[in-house]
C-alpha cells in the first residue's frame, strides 16, 4: 500500500471502495473510513497522534489532486463527497441505515438530509445531530515549516464539553445506525471517530466527511466538473472564498515542501 508523507493511501476505484464498504457492513468489527488530502498530510507532519489515527483507517481514500500528482498518478482519486453518495446508494440497496453528525448548523444539516432523502427515497436516515462543539485552537506557528512535530497539537478531550458530547453519543446509540457520517472538519472528526467509535456498537462504518454535507445541502457549491477533473478545485475555491488562502497555501506550497524534503532525506 502506498504511503505519502508517512500516511497510507488506498488506491481504489469507486467500485472497489464500494465492495470494501459492503464487506465492512456485514463484518463483525467497526471500520473507519478517512479521506486524506494534502492539508491533512501537512498537519500529520506536526501531530504524531493524528498521523497514527490516519494510519489506523480501514479505508483511506485519496481526496486531493496533490496526493495523486506526487504519486505519479499511481493512486486513484475518490473524493469524500462522491463516496458519501456512493455509501448512501449502497445503504439504500442493502437496507442499512445512516446517521448524519456535524456541520454545526441545523439548517444545513436539515437540507443535506432532505436532499439525500430525495436522491435516495428508500434510504433510512435514522437521525441527525449538529454535534458537540469542539474548540480547536491551533496557532499558525504550529504549522510552520520548521516547527518540530509534537505528540498532539490538538487534544480532543480538552476541547470537548463532556456532558454535551455524551448526549450526542447517547442519541446515536439509541438510533443504532449502520453508517455514521461525521462532519466536524478535518482533524477534529478523525480524532473524534478514533476516540468514540468503540462506544457505538451498532456502527459498522464511521466516515469523516469534512464539508461533504455542506455540498450535499447546497449551502456550498462544488467546483464545476471541469475544474474537478483537472485537479484545480482549489483555484475555484480561492476565487469564491479568498479567506481560504491560508488553507490552500498549506495544501499546495507546504505540502510540496514536505514531500520534497522527504524525498531528499
N, C-alpha and C positions, 0 to 999 in steps of 0.2 A: 504494500500500500504506500503510495507516495506521501511524502511529508514536505510541507512548505513552512520554513521558519520553525521547524520542530513540531508542527501540528499536522496530524494525519488528515488527509483529504480523500474521500472515496470518489473514484472516477466511475460514475454510474450513469446510465441513461435514465430517462423518466420511467421507462418500462421496468428496468432492473430495480430502481428505487421503489417502485410500486409493489413489485414482487416481494422485496425485502420487508416492506411495511406490512404486507398481508401476512407474512410469516410471523412478524412481531405480534400482530393482533391475535394470533392463535397460539402464541407461546406462553410459557409459564412465568416469565420474568419481565418486569417493566423495561422498556427501551427508551433511550434518549436520542433524539434527532436534533442536530445542530446545523447551522448554515454559516460556516466561517466565511468572512470576507476580508479584504486586506486590512481594514481598520481594526478588526478584531485580532488579527495576527500581530499587528503592531502593539496592541495592548498586551497581548500574551507575552511579548518580549520583556515586559516590565512587571508582570504579575504572574508569578510562577503557579499560584493556585489556579488561576484562570486557564493557563496553558494545560495544566493537568486535567482540569474539568473538560476542556475541549477534546483532549485525547481519550477521555472516557466515553465519548459519544459512540453510540452503536451504529450511527449513520451520520457522516459529516458531509453535507452537500456543498459543493463549490458555488458560493453565491457572490462571485466577484470576478470581473473580467481580468483584473490584475493577477489573480491566482492562476487563472487559465493561461495568461500570457507568459508568466515566468516559468510555467511548466512546459513551455514549448507546445502548448495546446494538446498535451497528452491527457490532461484532466478535463473531463466533460463538465459543462456548467449546467446547473439546475437551480434556479432562484427559489428563495423561500416562498414567495407568494404563489408561484406556479405550483410548488409541491403542496402547499396548503390546499389549493383547489383540487389537486390530484388525490390527496388523502380524503377530502370530503366526498369526492366521487366514489372512492373505494368504500368509505364507510356507508354511503347510501346503498351501494350494491350488496354489501355484506350484512347490512342491518346493524351496524355498530354506531355508537353514539359519540358525540363530541361536546366539549365544554370550551367556551371562549373566555380567556382570562387576560385582562390587561387593557392597554391603551390609556387608562386613566381618565377616560371621557365616556360617560354613559351614552351620550348621543351618537358618538362614533361607533361604539360597541353595538348599539341597537341597529344602526344602519348596516353594519357588517353582518349581523345576524339575519336581518331581513333579506339582504342581497344573497347570502348563502342559501337561505331557505327558498328563495325564488329560483336560483340556479339549480339547486338540488332539492326538489319538492319533498322527497321521501327521507331526507336526511334528518336524523334525530339529534337536534341540538338540545341537550338536557339542562343547560344553564349557561349563564354568563355573569361575569363579575369584573369590575374595573380594576380590581386587585388592590393590595395594600400599598401604601405609599412607601417607596424605597428611596431614601435620601442618599444619592450617590454624589459624594463631594470629592472631586478629584481636581487637583490643581494642574495647570498646564505644564508646570515644571516636572510633573510626574512622568510625562511622555517626551521629555527632551531626549534628543538622540544620544546624549552622553550620560543619561540618568541610569544609575545602577538598578538592576532588577531587584524586586522585593518579593517576599513570600506572598504578600497580598496588598495591593494598593487600595483595594476596596473591600472592606469587611462587611459581609451581608448582615450578620446578626446584629451588629451595632447600628445598622441603617434601617432596621425594621421596628415597627410597633408590634410587640409580641402578641398582644391581645387581638389587634386588628388582623394580623396575619393568621392567627389560629382560627378566627371566624371564617376567613376565606377557605382555609383548609377543610374546615368542618362542612362548609357549603358544598365544596367539590366532592367530599367523601359521601355526603348524602345523595348527591346526584348520580354518583357512580358512572362517570363517563369512561369509554374505552380509549378515547383520544383527548389529550389536553393541549390546546394551543396557548402558549404563554407569550404575551406581547408586552413585556416590560421594557424593551430596548436591550440592545446587546450588552453583554457582561452581566447586567442585573438578572436577566431572565435565565441565563445559563447557570449562574450561581444559585438562583432560587430553585431551579429544577433539580440540580445536583443535591441540594440540601433537603428538599421536601418531597420529592417523588416517592421515597420509601414510606411516607406517611399516607400515601394514596393507593391502596391495594387494588382498586378496580382499574386504574390507569395502565394500559398496555403500552401506549406511546405518549411521551411528552415531547413536544417540539417547541423550540424557541423560534418565534416567528417575526421578531422585530416589528417593522412597520407594515407587515402584510395586511393586518386588519384595517389599517388606515387606507391602504389602496383598495381593498375589497369594499370598504364602506363608501368609497368615492370621495372621502374627505381630502385625500391627497391623490393627485393624478400621477399615473405611471408615465415614464418617458415613452414617446412614440416607439413603435416596434422597430423602426429603422435604427434609432439610437441604441436600443437594447441589443439588436443583432450585431452591431459593430463595437459594442462594449463602451459606448460613450454616454451611458446614463448620467454619469457624474457631470458632464457638460450641461445637460438639460436641467439637472437638479440645481446646479450652481446658478444658472440663468434664472430659474424660478425662485430660488431661495439663497441669495447671496450670503446669508448668515451661516450657511453650511461650509464656508470656505475652510475653516479650521479642520473640520472632519474630512473634507475632501483632500486637504493637504496631507493628513495622516494616511489616507488610503492610497495616495499616489507617491508623493516625494518620500515620506518617511518609510513607507512600505518598500519602495525600491532601494532606499538606502540600506535598510536592514537586510534585504535579500542580497545585495551586492557585497555587504560586509560578511555575510555568512559564507558566500562563495569564495571569498579571499582568505578566510580564516583557516 
